[in-house]
Amino acid sequence: MVPTKDLRVKYVPIGDVRPYEDNPRRNDGAVQAVAASLREFGWRQPIVVDADGTIVVGHTRYKAALALGMTDVPVVVASDLTPEQCAAYRLADNRVGELAEWDSELLAQELDGLADLDMSAFGFTERDMERASGGGVDFSNLDAMSGEGDDGYDEFVEKFKPKKTTDDCYTPPEVYEVIRDWACKEYGIDPAKVVRPFYPGGDYEKFDYGGGKVVVDNPPFSILSKIVRFYLDSGIPFFLFCPSLTALGSASTCMDCCHVLTYCDIEYENGAVVHTSFVTSYDEGIVARTAPDLTRQVNDKVAELRHEKARNLPKYEYPREVLTAAMLSNMAKAGVELKVPASQCVRIGRLDAQEESGSSIYGGGLLVSERIAAERREAERIAAERREAERIAAERNREQGGALAAPLVWELSDREREIVRSLGECHE
């Protein structure tokens, strides 16, 4: 068969894409790494679906998109393949990847060239990193290399630890407590009966739910619909976190439970901020509802934690003769150009004044000449003026109501209007 040349990619709502229920490939262990890849590099490979929207190739990318709370995904429709060819392609695509092998020397060489990028998020292990450094990591000269002392050592080691994601359920305890207390009060749940089977290391299918236990927890978003179906079929009461934008996206469970919609941007312990709502077995007969009081309580706690975190962070102010990457990035954001010639700077890891306290310049910096220091002062002045001008313009735009693009208006079809009429007749 000659490969098709019609490879048009289009973005569709994630709810229009359905996983193949009998997919023999177990991919849950790869979802975290693929989600990290999507965050870092964006979409570079679309999901392949058949004419009915069922996934042929790309189940892991689909689950990663769900975990990230994405609303739309890129797809290629394999409309020219028969059902048998789709099934064969699904198996072949997974098998051919297993036939490839790594050239350990070239892999080490490539990883060594990516020292500034944390590859552990994409599934590369500490052992891979050790090979990249020649069979072992030599920390003996780390202080001299980084100029960051003990803090630099800790940072270096930290890079090789597995990264936490929302699938690891590391909800800040203070935020979780607010949500648990609200659910208990709202639905009359005994707090002593609340359990968290998804806390790190848990196995929700083997968990003991006896004695009237109620699940109030943050499950892995990538398999949320599977978890909800398990609880519904098992008669286990639950109140679970879910991504807001895809809360109604599961065709298999949407009509069987209640979706509690909030406007809560929860910052998980890995730093990811997810627009979060909830799905529950309570509110029987209600498919969706808003919860403004829960929204307010969660957002108040998130703001309190953010303020506390900002207050506790050390704040440094450097002399004009010091430039850091953060300073230069802010200038770039403000549209200000500054060039630092090699003859006008030296790289430093810390100032002499920081030696005694063990502090350092995070990520290193540049000690620059008086000429560059003067240019920095001028560049920062221009940047400050531009930021102020942007603030005033934004405020003026808000006062005037803003100039928004005209919305694309979708209309109901005759078929959909008939459904609406029949829904109304059911209650007359």
LOMARSE-141604 format. One record per residue (C-alpha): residue in three letters; y, x, z. Coordinates in steps of 0.1 Angstrom, whole numbers, padded with zeros to 4 digits, always signed. Example, Ala and Ser with C-alpha at 12.3 -4.5 7.8 and 13.67 -1.06 7.14 Angstrom:
2
Ala-0045+0123+0078 Ser-0011+0137+0071 
***
This chain:
428
Met+0000+0000+0000 Val+0034+0013-0010 Pro+0058+0014+0021 Thr+0085-0011+0020 Lys+0121+0000+0014 Asp+0135-0030+0030 Leu+0142-0015+0065 Arg+0172-0037+0075 Val+0179-0035+0112 Lys+0195-0065+0129 Tyr+0204-0072+0165 Val+0189-0103+0181 Pro+0189-0119+0216 Ile+0162-0103+0237 Gly+0149-0137+0244 Asp+0140-0141+0208 Val+0116-0112+0210 Arg+0081-0118+0225 Pro+0056-0092+0237 Tyr+0021-0093+0222 Glu+0001-0108+0251 Asp-0031-0089+0242 Asn-0015-0056+0237 Pro-0042-0031+0248 Arg-0017-0003+0254 Arg-0007+0002+0291 Asn+0029+0013+0290 Asp+0044+0004+0324 Gly+0044+0041+0335 Ala+0066+0050+0306 Val+0092+0023+0310 Gln+0114+0043+0334 Ala+0115+0073+0310 Val+0123+0051+0280 Ala+0151+0033+0299 Ala+0166+0067+0308 Ser+0164+0077+0271 Leu+0182+0044+0261 Arg+0209+0051+0287 Glu+0214+0087+0275 Phe+0210+0084+0237 Gly+0213+0047+0229 Trp+0191+0029+0204 Arg+0177+0052+0178 Gln+0144+0033+0171 Pro+0144-0004+0166 Ile+0116-0027+0178 Val+0093-0039+0150 Val+0084-0076+0151 Asp+0064-0100+0129 Ala+0079-0130+0113 Asp+0075-0150+0145 Gly+0093-0124+0166 Thr+0062-0111+0183 Ile+0063-0073+0189 Val+0042-0052+0166 Val+0056-0018+0177 Gly+0081-0012+0206 His+0067-0028+0237 Thr+0079+0000+0259 Arg+0114-0001+0244 Tyr+0114-0039+0250 Lys+0105-0035+0287 Ala+0131-0007+0291 Ala+0158-0030+0276 Leu+0148-0058+0301 Ala+0150-0033+0329 Leu+0185-0023+0319 Gly+0196-0059+0316 Met+0203-0058+0279 Thr+0210-0090+0261 Asp+0205-0079+0225 Val+0180-0055+0209 Pro+0177-0040+0174 Val+0147-0052+0154 Val+0131-0047+0120 Val+0110-0077+0108 Ala+0078-0067+0092 Ser+0077-0098+0071 Asp+0058-0080+0043 Leu+0027-0073+0066 Thr-0002-0098+0070 Pro-0013-0106+0106 Glu-0043-0083+0101 Gln-0020-0054+0090 Cys+0003-0061+0120 Ala-0026-0058+0143 Ala-0038-0026+0126 Tyr-0003-0011+0127 Arg+0000-0019+0164 Leu-0031+0001+0172 Ala-0024+0029+0147 Asp+0011+0035+0160 Asn-0002+0041+0195 Arg-0032+0062+0185 Val-0014+0086+0162 Gly+0009+0096+0190 Glu-0021+0107+0211 Leu-0033+0130+0183 Ala-0003+0153+0186 Glu-0002+0183+0209 Trp+0025+0204+0225 Asp+0031+0240+0215 Ser+0037+0252+0251 Glu+0057+0283+0241 Leu+0080+0263+0218 Leu+0083+0235+0243 Ala+0093+0260+0270 Gln+0119+0275+0246 Glu+0133+0241+0238 Leu+0135+0230+0275 Asp+0151+0263+0284 Gly+0179+0256+0259 Leu+0185+0222+0276 Ala+0191+0236+0311 Asp+0222+0214+0315 Leu+0204+0182+0308 Asp+0180+0166+0333 Met+0149+0162+0313 Ser+0128+0149+0342 Ala+0143+0115+0336 Phe+0125+0114+0303 Gly+0090+0122+0317 Phe+0091+0160+0318 Thr+0077+0173+0351 Glu+0087+0201+0374 Arg+0057+0221+0360 Asp+0072+0218+0325 Met+0105+0231+0339 Glu+0087+0260+0356 Arg+0071+0270+0323 Ala+0104+0269+0306 Ser+0116+0295+0331 Gly+0087+0318+0324 Gly+0060+0305+0347 Gly+0080+0301+0378 Val+0115+0295+0390 Asp+0132+0325+0405 Phe+0157+0315+0431 Ser+0165+0350+0442 Asn+0197+0353+0422 Leu+0207+0317+0420 Asp+0237+0321+0443 Ala+0251+0349+0421 Met+0245+0329+0390 Ser+0260+0296+0401 Gly+0285+0307+0427 Glu+0276+0277+0447 Gly+0256+0290+0476 Asp+0232+0268+0495 Asp+0248+0236+0480 Gly+0240+0250+0446 Tyr+0204+0256+0455 Asp+0200+0220+0468 Glu+0216+0207+0436 Phe+0193+0228+0414 Val+0162+0217+0432 Glu+0173+0180+0433 Lys+0174+0180+0395 Phe+0136+0183+0393 Lys+0129+0153+0416 Pro+0118+0120+0400 Lys+0148+0097+0395 Lys+0150+0063+0411 Thr+0156+0033+0390 Thr+0160-0004+0396 Asp+0122-0007+0389 Asp+0117+0014+0421 Cys+0134-0013+0441 Tyr+0158+0009+0460 Thr+0183-0018+0469 Pro+0208-0006+0496 Pro+0195-0021+0529 Glu+0228-0036+0538 Val+0229-0055+0505 Tyr+0193-0066+0508 Glu+0200-0080+0543 Val+0229-0101+0530 Ile+0206-0116+0503 Arg+0177-0122+0526 Asp+0198-0139+0552 Trp+0214-0162+0526 Ala+0180-0172+0512 Cys+0166-0178+0547 Lys+0196-0200+0556 Glu+0197-0218+0523 Tyr+0160-0227+0521 Gly+0150-0227+0558 Ile+0128-0196+0555 Asp+0116-0181+0588 Pro+0129-0145+0586 Ala+0098-0133+0604 Lys+0078-0145+0573 Val+0098-0125+0548 Val+0078-0097+0531 Arg+0087-0070+0505 Pro+0056-0062+0484 Phe+0077-0042+0459 Tyr+0090-0017+0483 Pro+0081+0019+0472 Gly+0043+0023+0470 Gly+0035-0015+0472 Asp+0010-0033+0450 Tyr+0021-0070+0448 Glu-0012-0082+0434 Lys-0032-0069+0463 Phe-0007-0077+0490 Asp-0017-0100+0518 Tyr+0004-0131+0515 Gly-0015-0151+0542 Gly+0001-0168+0571 Gly+0029-0185+0551 Lys+0046-0153+0540 Val+0076-0156+0516 Val+0086-0129+0491 Val+0123-0119+0491 Asp+0125-0087+0471 Asn+0138-0067+0441 Pro+0108-0065+0417 Pro+0105-0042+0387 Phe+0126-0060+0361 Ser+0105-0048+0332 Ile+0075-0071+0343 Leu+0095-0098+0360 Ser+0081-0127+0340 Lys+0045-0115+0348 Ile+0053-0113+0385 Val+0069-0148+0385 Arg+0039-0163+0367 Phe+0016-0146+0392 Tyr+0034-0161+0422 Leu+0037-0196+0406 Asp+0000-0197+0398 Ser-0009-0184+0432 Gly+0014-0208+0451 Ile+0033-0180+0468 Pro+0070-0189+0476 Phe+0095-0163+0464 Phe+0132-0154+0460 Leu+0134-0124+0436 Phe+0162-0104+0421 Cys+0166-0106+0383 Pro+0191-0093+0356 Ser+0218-0120+0352 Leu+0221-0117+0314 Thr+0184-0123+0308 Ala+0177-0146+0337 Leu+0168-0175+0313 Gly+0151-0153+0288 Ser+0114-0158+0297 Ala+0099-0186+0276 Ser+0067-0186+0297 Thr+0084-0192+0331 Cys+0120-0204+0326 Met+0113-0241+0331 Asp+0089-0236+0361 Cys+0114-0221+0386 Cys+0150-0221+0396 His+0175-0195+0385 Val+0202-0188+0410 Leu+0231-0174+0390 Thr+0257-0152+0407 Tyr+0283-0127+0396 Cys+0271-0097+0416 Asp+0273-0062+0404 Ile+0248-0045+0427 Glu+0249-0007+0428 Tyr+0214+0005+0435 Glu+0207+0038+0453 Asn+0202+0057+0420 Gly+0238+0049+0410 Ala+0228+0022+0384 Val+0250-0009+0386 Val+0232-0040+0375 His+0247-0075+0370 Thr+0222-0093+0392 Ser+0211-0129+0399 Phe+0180-0144+0413 Val+0149-0165+0405 Thr+0131-0186+0431 Ser+0103-0211+0436 Tyr+0126-0231+0458 Asp+0151-0257+0446 Glu+0122-0276+0430 Gly+0132-0296+0399 Ile+0163-0275+0394 Val+0161-0249+0365 Ala+0195-0233+0371 Arg+0223-0234+0396 Thr+0252-0213+0407 Ala+0257-0198+0441 Pro+0294-0189+0447 Asp+0289-0183+0484 Leu+0261-0158+0477 Thr+0283-0141+0451 Arg+0311-0137+0475 Gln+0289-0124+0503 Val+0271-0098+0482 Asn+0303-0086+0465 Asp+0321-0083+0498 Lys+0292-0061+0511 Val+0291-0040+0479 Ala+0329-0034+0482 Glu+0326-0025+0518 Leu+0298+0001+0510 Arg+0318+0015+0481 His+0349+0019+0503 Glu+0328+0035+0530 Lys+0312+0059+0505 Ala+0346+0068+0490 Arg+0361+0074+0525 Asn+0333+0097+0535 Leu+0334+0118+0503 Pro+0351+0152+0507 Lys+0384+0154+0488 Tyr+0395+0187+0474 Glu+0429+0197+0460 Tyr+0429+0229+0440 Pro+0458+0252+0431 Arg+0474+0248+0396 Glu+0457+0280+0385 Val+0423+0263+0388 Leu+0409+0240+0361 Thr+0377+0220+0364 Ala+0357+0200+0338 Ala+0368+0167+0355 Met+0405+0177+0352 Leu+0400+0185+0315 Ser+0381+0152+0309 Asn+0409+0132+0324 Met+0434+0149+0301 Ala+0412+0141+0271 Lys+0410+0105+0282 Ala+0448+0103+0283 Gly+0449+0118+0248 Val+0464+0151+0259 Glu+0453+0183+0242 Leu+0449+0216+0261 Lys+0432+0248+0249 Val+0422+0276+0273 Pro+0416+0309+0254 Ala+0390+0333+0268 Ser+0416+0359+0274 Gln+0435+0336+0297 Cys+0407+0326+0321 Val+0376+0337+0341 Arg+0348+0315+0353 Ile+0345+0309+0391 Gly+0321+0290+0413 Arg+0343+0289+0444 Leu+0376+0301+0457 Asp+0377+0328+0484 Ala+0391+0302+0508 Gln+0359+0281+0504 Glu+0336+0310+0513 Glu+0336+0304+0551 Ser+0329+0267+0549 Gly+0302+0271+0522 Ser+0321+0247+0499 Ser+0323+0252+0462 Ile+0338+0240+0429 Tyr+0313+0213+0418 Gly+0300+0224+0384 Gly+0322+0255+0384 Gly+0357+0260+0371 Leu+0382+0283+0355 Leu+0408+0305+0371 Val+0436+0306+0346 Ser+0467+0326+0339 Glu+0502+0315+0349 Arg+0509+0305+0313 Ile+0478+0281+0312 Ala+0487+0268+0347 Ala+0522+0259+0334 Glu+0506+0242+0303 Arg+0483+0223+0327 Arg+0512+0210+0347 Glu+0529+0198+0315 Ala+0496+0183+0303 Glu+0491+0164+0335 Arg+0527+0151+0335 Ile+0521+0137+0300 Ala+0488+0122+0310 Ala+0503+0105+0341 Glu+0531+0090+0320 Arg+0506+0077+0294 Arg+0484+0062+0322 Glu+0515+0045+0337 Ala+0525+0031+0303 Glu+0490+0018+0297 Arg+0490+0001+0331 Ile+0524-0016+0324 Ala+0512-0027+0290 Ala+0480-0041+0304 Glu+0498-0059+0331 Arg+0523-0074+0306 Asn+0494-0084+0284 Arg+0477-0102+0313 Glu+0510-0120+0321 Gln+0512-0132+0285 Gly+0477-0144+0285 Gly+0464-0116+0263 Ala+0458-0117+0226 Leu+0421-0125+0223 Ala+0401-0127+0191 Ala+0392-0162+0180 Pro+0357-0170+0193 Leu+0328-0177+0169 Val+0320-0213+0174 Trp+0284-0224+0172 Glu+0276-0261+0166 Leu+0245-0281+0175 Ser+0222-0292+0147 Asp+0211-0328+0142 Arg+0177-0319+0157 Glu+0194-0304+0188 Arg+0217-0334+0192 Glu+0187-0357+0192 Ile+0171-0336+0220 Val+0204-0340+0240 Arg+0203-0377+0235 Ser+0167-0380+0245 Leu+0174-0359+0277 Gly+0201-0384+0286 Glu+0179-0414+0280 Cys+0153-0401+0304 His+0177-0408+0333 Glu+0192-0441+0323 
***
